[in-house]
């Protein structure tokens, strides 16, 4: 059983190095790594040429990140597709082993685990929805981490891949359509370390909920009996999310020292 890891990149040489190294450290043997570079001018092409065929790659202009992902999926020959962007890495050297084992037990159409969100200095949090709450996901309240998601290649193309016209969250739109055809396998396992500096990670909550409303409209998906009520629920959860983020912000740079009576 082969896993195709697809990495998209543009002018991110260090990120590509990091991701290639992570793939090459995986203990699972049946991996093909495909890098789709958007025609970088920072030395990425030269680095890929130096790998002596251990990575399949293409370096040319494309029509955006989801066009690049579809391009990589067309090159892929694996049973499973795993999209791991430049600068993102597998959480452990056995992450692909874990998924391969799960697929051998249950030939799932798609599945996902958890994603550790990191920056240059620290872990910022863990992302993922366990257990899978279908209605909350469709409304927009529960995001599925894309780089911790794996798709059967056959299932991916049965859904015609990513909608290249949708925009920045076409991955969530794709998984919305996927969930209406087949519920995902879900694993309480951290599968990837997600680079928090990416474009999708810096968007505000309202932009995400707007995209989910639009995705439901395009795909004609209803959570309740009314699309208007669905939109109202999305707006409600968006407001809740924004307030929650405000309340989580620290008010001080460091906590004051607290002495508890009787502790001395």
C-alpha positions, 0 to 999 in steps of 0.5 A, a space after each residue: 500500500 503506497 502513500 503519496 505525500 504531496 507538497 506545494 511550495 512557492 519561494 519557500 526553500 527552507 520550508 521545502 527542505 524541512 518538509 522533504 527531510 520529514 518525509 525522508 525520515 518516515 519509517 514507512 517504506 512505501 511513500 512517494 513524495 511529490 513537490 509541486 513548486 510554483 516556479 520559485 526563484 529562491 533556489 527551490 528548483 536547484 534544491 529539488 534537482 539535487 535530490 537525485 530522483 528521490 522526490 518527484 517534482 515539477 516547477 512551473 507557474 500554476 493557478 494557485 495552491 489548489 490548482 497545485 494540489 490537484 496537479 500533484 494528485 494527478 501525478 500521484 500513484 499512491 492508494 492514499 493522498 496526504 497533502 503536506 505543504 512546505 514548512 509543515 512536517 509529520 509529527 513523528 517518524 511513524 505517522 505514516 506507519 500509523 495511517 497505513 496500519 489504519 487503512 489496512 484494517 479499514 479501507 476508509 475513504 478519508 480520515 483525519 487526526 490531530 495537528 500540533 500548531 507551532 511557530 518558530 518558538 513554541 507550540 500554540 495549540 492542538 487542532 482537530 475535532 474528536 469526535 467528529 461532529 458533522 453538523 458543527 463542522 458543516 456550520 463552521 464551528 469545527 475545523 478539520 486540520 487539512 495537513 492531518 487529513 488523508 484521502 483515498 486517491 479514488 475517493 478524491 477524484 470521485 469528488 473531482 478534487 479541489 474546487 480551484 475557484 473557491 478560494 483560500 479554504 477550498 480544503 474545508 469546502 472539499 471536506 464538506 463535500 466528502 463528509 456528505 458522501 462518506 463520514 471520516 475515520 477519526 484518530 486521536 493521534 497527532 499526525 502533523 506539525 502545522 506551521 502557524 505562519 501560513 496564509 490560512 492560519 492568519 485569517 479571522 473567524 468571520 472570513 472562515 464562517 463566510 466561506 462555510 456559508 458560501 460552501 453550503 450554498 454552492 453544494 446545496 447542503 443544509 444542516 437544518 431545514 432552512 438555509 437561512 437558519 443555517 446561516 444564522 447559526 454560523 453567525 452565532 458561532 462566529 460571534 461566540 468564537 470571536 468572544 472566546 478568543 478575546 477572553 483567552 488573551 493574556 492581560 499581562 506579560 507574566 502572571 503576578 506571584 501569588 502566595 497562598 495563606 498557610 503555604 509557608 
